[in-house]
């Protein structure tokens, strides 16, 4: 009986000790982490860190610094992380500037780096005679043989520039509208391509599409593998849409998925709209 009571007292003491230890560690004096790396941040704090990096890049154009800061987060694929965050921000109705900054930085990171070149310049080895030739002798003719000394000339890395963005005050104009009957594309796919005045694709351009009872905003550059100025939207074949650029350009009305026939197969085709600044 005494042995059983002793065992119960020991078990009770252990449980009490564990409870007091947890109370002290979790409530009274919880652990505080100081001077940790961004890699250890919580997911939502990492997103805010990326936003800050993207905003700094949009303001300064310093791509090496932005790349170094992103590296501290330890993302396996920083570009994919930026693109995914831009998609989430867009779906959550985040400010346009925030989505554009994330998109621009992702596009800039995918651009190929500048390379250095080197050239060689010939230098002539010219002999110097230290004593005059003896009388009656013929002065020897010395032929200088050129030696090539490689002189590396490194082209300076240019200051990184942002992916082309819209010129303030110049609204986009629709320059092409095509119906596409391609069975390999998703049915009802609306493709939008946006270019600047020089014909370069523009990332971060806002597109507004409306229909009876609905409206959605989307941006170019979220699928850089298809082009910096590319964006798409899936149309419902039974709905008529209107589309305009976010800079206040003209509205393109009566957009519907075209009905296509390919042999004995009928399917809904796609539309492609191309906008360009004048």
C-alpha positions as CSV (number, residue, x, y, z in Angstrom):
1,X,0.0,0.0,0.0
2,X,2.8,2.4,0.9
3,X,4.6,1.5,-2.4
4,X,1.5,2.4,-4.4
5,X,1.1,5.7,-2.6
6,X,4.7,6.5,-3.2
7,X,4.3,5.8,-6.9
8,X,1.2,8.1,-7.1
9,X,3.1,10.8,-5.3
10,X,6.0,10.6,-7.7
11,X,3.7,10.6,-10.7
12,X,1.8,13.6,-9.3
13,X,5.0,15.5,-8.7
14,X,6.2,14.8,-12.2
15,X,3.0,16.1,-13.7
16,X,3.0,19.1,-11.5
17,X,6.6,19.9,-12.5
18,X,5.8,19.5,-16.3
19,X,2.7,21.8,-15.9
20,X,4.8,24.4,-14.1
21,X,7.5,24.2,-16.6
22,X,5.1,24.7,-19.5
23,X,3.4,27.6,-17.7
24,X,6.8,29.3,-17.2
25,X,8.0,28.7,-20.8
26,X,4.8,29.6,-22.6
27,X,3.2,32.3,-20.4
28,X,5.5,33.8,-17.8
29,X,8.7,33.9,-19.8
30,X,8.2,32.8,-23.4
31,X,11.3,32.5,-25.7
32,X,12.1,35.7,-27.7
33,X,14.0,35.5,-31.0
34,X,16.3,38.5,-31.6
35,X,18.3,39.3,-34.8
36,X,17.0,36.3,-36.7
37,X,17.2,36.0,-40.5
38,X,14.2,36.7,-42.8
39,X,14.2,33.0,-43.7
40,X,12.7,32.3,-40.3
41,X,9.8,34.7,-40.6
42,X,6.2,33.7,-40.6
43,X,4.6,33.3,-44.0
44,X,2.6,36.6,-43.7
45,X,5.7,38.5,-42.6
46,X,7.6,37.0,-45.6
47,X,4.9,38.4,-47.9
48,X,5.3,41.8,-46.4
49,X,9.0,41.6,-46.8
50,X,8.6,40.7,-50.5
51,X,6.2,43.7,-51.0
52,X,8.8,46.0,-49.5
53,X,11.6,44.6,-51.8
54,X,9.3,45.0,-54.8
55,X,8.4,48.6,-53.9
56,X,12.0,49.5,-53.4
57,X,12.9,48.0,-56.8
58,X,10.1,49.9,-58.4
59,X,11.5,53.2,-56.9
60,X,15.2,52.6,-57.5
61,X,15.6,50.0,-60.3
62,X,18.4,48.3,-58.3
63,X,18.0,44.7,-59.4
64,X,21.2,43.3,-57.7
65,X,20.1,44.6,-54.3
66,X,16.5,43.3,-54.8
67,X,17.9,39.9,-55.7
68,X,20.2,39.8,-52.7
69,X,17.3,40.7,-50.4
70,X,15.1,38.1,-51.8
71,X,17.8,35.5,-51.4
72,X,17.6,36.1,-47.6
73,X,14.1,34.7,-47.6
74,X,15.3,31.3,-48.7
75,X,12.6,30.7,-51.3
76,X,13.4,27.8,-53.6
77,X,12.2,29.8,-56.6
78,X,12.0,33.6,-55.8
79,X,10.3,34.4,-59.2
80,X,7.6,31.8,-58.6
81,X,7.1,33.1,-55.1
82,X,6.6,36.7,-56.4
83,X,4.2,35.6,-59.1
84,X,2.1,33.5,-56.7
85,X,2.0,36.4,-54.2
86,X,0.9,38.8,-57.0
87,X,-1.9,36.4,-57.9
88,X,-3.0,36.2,-54.3
89,X,-2.8,40.0,-53.9
90,X,-4.9,40.5,-57.1
91,X,-7.5,38.0,-55.9
92,X,-7.7,39.8,-52.5
93,X,-8.2,43.2,-54.1
94,X,-4.9,44.6,-53.1
95,X,-3.9,48.1,-54.4
96,X,-2.9,48.2,-58.1
97,X,0.6,49.6,-57.2
98,X,1.3,46.6,-55.0
99,X,0.4,44.0,-57.7
100,X,2.4,46.0,-60.3
101,X,5.5,46.2,-58.2
102,X,5.5,42.4,-57.5
103,X,4.9,41.7,-61.2
104,X,7.6,44.0,-62.4
105,X,10.2,42.5,-60.1
106,X,9.3,39.0,-61.2
107,X,9.6,40.0,-64.8
108,X,13.0,41.7,-64.2
109,X,14.4,38.6,-62.4
110,X,13.6,36.5,-65.5
111,X,15.5,38.8,-67.8
112,X,18.9,37.4,-69.0
113,X,21.9,39.0,-67.2
114,X,24.4,41.3,-69.1
115,X,27.6,39.7,-70.2
116,X,31.2,41.0,-70.4
117,X,33.3,41.0,-73.6
118,X,37.1,41.2,-74.1
119,X,39.2,42.3,-77.1
120,X,42.9,42.1,-77.8
121,X,45.0,45.1,-79.0
122,X,48.3,44.6,-80.8
123,X,51.5,46.3,-79.4
124,X,54.7,46.6,-81.3
125,X,58.0,45.6,-79.7
126,X,60.5,48.2,-81.1
127,X,64.2,47.5,-80.3
128,X,66.5,50.4,-79.0
129,X,70.2,50.4,-80.2
130,X,72.4,51.5,-77.4
131,X,75.7,51.7,-79.5
132,X,76.3,53.1,-82.9
133,X,77.3,50.5,-85.6
134,X,81.1,50.1,-86.4
135,X,82.4,51.9,-89.5
136,X,82.3,50.0,-92.7
137,X,79.5,47.8,-91.5
138,X,76.0,47.8,-92.6
139,X,73.4,48.8,-90.2
140,X,71.2,45.8,-89.7
141,X,67.6,46.2,-90.5
142,X,65.5,45.2,-87.6
143,X,61.9,44.2,-88.2
144,X,59.7,44.7,-85.3
145,X,57.4,41.8,-84.6
146,X,54.1,42.6,-83.2
147,X,53.1,40.9,-80.0
148,X,49.5,40.7,-79.0
149,X,48.8,41.5,-75.4
150,X,45.2,40.6,-74.4
151,X,43.6,43.7,-72.9
152,X,40.3,42.8,-71.3
153,X,37.7,45.4,-71.8
154,X,34.7,44.8,-69.7
155,X,31.5,46.5,-70.6
156,X,30.0,48.1,-67.6
157,X,26.8,46.5,-66.4
158,X,24.1,49.0,-67.2
159,X,21.8,50.3,-64.4
160,X,18.9,47.9,-64.4
161,X,15.8,49.4,-65.9
162,X,12.2,48.5,-65.1
163,X,10.2,46.4,-67.5
164,X,8.4,48.8,-69.8
165,X,5.4,50.4,-68.2
166,X,2.7,52.7,-69.5
167,X,3.6,56.2,-70.5
168,X,1.6,58.5,-68.3
169,X,-1.2,60.3,-70.1
170,X,-1.1,58.0,-73.2
171,X,-4.1,55.8,-73.2
172,X,-4.0,52.4,-74.9
173,X,-5.8,51.9,-78.2
174,X,-7.1,48.6,-79.6
175,X,-5.1,47.9,-82.8
176,X,-6.1,44.3,-83.4
177,X,-9.0,41.9,-82.5
178,X,-8.9,38.3,-83.8
179,X,-11.1,35.3,-83.3
180,X,-9.1,32.1,-82.8
181,X,-10.4,28.6,-83.6
182,X,-7.7,26.5,-82.0
183,X,-8.9,23.3,-80.3
184,X,-5.7,23.2,-78.2
185,X,-6.7,26.4,-76.4
186,X,-9.2,26.5,-73.5
187,X,-12.7,27.2,-74.7
188,X,-13.7,30.9,-74.2
189,X,-10.1,32.1,-73.7
190,X,-9.8,35.8,-73.9
191,X,-6.1,36.8,-74.6
192,X,-5.0,40.4,-74.1
193,X,-1.6,41.7,-75.2
194,X,-0.5,45.2,-74.2
195,X,2.4,47.1,-75.8
196,X,4.0,50.5,-75.3
197,X,4.5,53.1,-78.1
198,X,7.8,51.3,-79.1
199,X,6.0,48.0,-79.5
200,X,7.5,46.4,-76.3
201,X,5.2,44.4,-74.1
202,X,4.2,46.1,-70.9
203,X,3.9,44.3,-67.5
204,X,1.6,45.4,-64.8
205,X,-1.0,47.0,-67.1
206,X,-4.5,46.9,-65.5
207,X,-7.4,45.4,-67.5
208,X,-11.1,45.8,-66.5
209,X,-13.7,43.4,-67.8
210,X,-17.4,43.8,-67.0
211,X,-20.6,41.9,-67.7
212,X,-24.1,42.0,-66.6
213,X,-23.9,41.9,-62.8
214,X,-20.1,41.4,-62.6
215,X,-16.7,43.0,-62.9
216,X,-13.1,41.8,-62.6
217,X,-9.7,43.4,-62.8
218,X,-6.6,41.5,-64.0
219,X,-3.0,42.5,-64.9
220,X,-0.5,41.7,-67.6
221,X,2.8,40.1,-66.6
222,X,1.5,37.4,-64.3
223,X,2.4,34.7,-66.9
224,X,5.8,36.0,-68.1
225,X,6.5,32.7,-69.9
226,X,3.8,33.9,-72.4
227,X,5.1,37.5,-72.5
228,X,5.4,40.4,-70.2
229,X,2.4,42.1,-71.7
230,X,0.2,39.0,-71.8
231,X,-3.0,38.4,-69.7
232,X,-6.0,36.2,-70.1
233,X,-9.5,35.6,-68.9
234,X,-11.9,32.7,-69.4
235,X,-15.2,33.9,-70.9
236,X,-18.6,32.1,-70.3
237,X,-20.0,31.4,-73.8
238,X,-23.4,32.6,-72.7
239,X,-22.2,36.0,-71.5
240,X,-21.5,39.2,-73.4
241,X,-18.5,41.2,-72.0
242,X,-17.1,44.7,-72.3
243,X,-13.4,45.4,-71.7
244,X,-11.3,48.5,-71.2
245,X,-7.8,49.3,-70.1
246,X,-7.3,50.6,-66.5
247,X,-5.8,53.9,-67.8
248,X,-9.2,55.1,-69.0
249,X,-9.1,54.1,-72.6
250,X,-12.1,53.3,-74.8
251,X,-14.4,50.4,-73.9
252,X,-14.5,47.4,-76.2
253,X,-18.1,46.1,-76.1
254,X,-19.9,43.0,-77.3
255,X,-17.1,40.5,-76.6
256,X,-18.2,36.9,-76.8
257,X,-16.6,33.6,-77.4
258,X,-16.8,32.7,-81.1
259,X,-18.4,29.4,-82.2
260,X,-15.9,27.3,-84.2
261,X,-16.3,24.2,-86.4
262,X,-13.5,21.8,-87.1
263,X,-14.7,18.9,-89.2
264,X,-17.7,17.4,-87.4
265,X,-16.5,19.0,-84.1
266,X,-18.1,22.2,-82.7
267,X,-16.4,24.1,-79.9
268,X,-16.1,27.6,-78.4
269,X,-13.1,29.5,-79.7
270,X,-10.9,32.3,-78.3
271,X,-10.5,36.0,-78.8
272,X,-7.2,37.9,-78.9
273,X,-7.1,41.7,-78.3
274,X,-3.9,43.7,-78.8
275,X,-3.6,47.2,-77.3
276,X,-0.8,49.7,-77.9
277,X,0.0,53.2,-76.8
278,X,0.1,55.8,-79.6
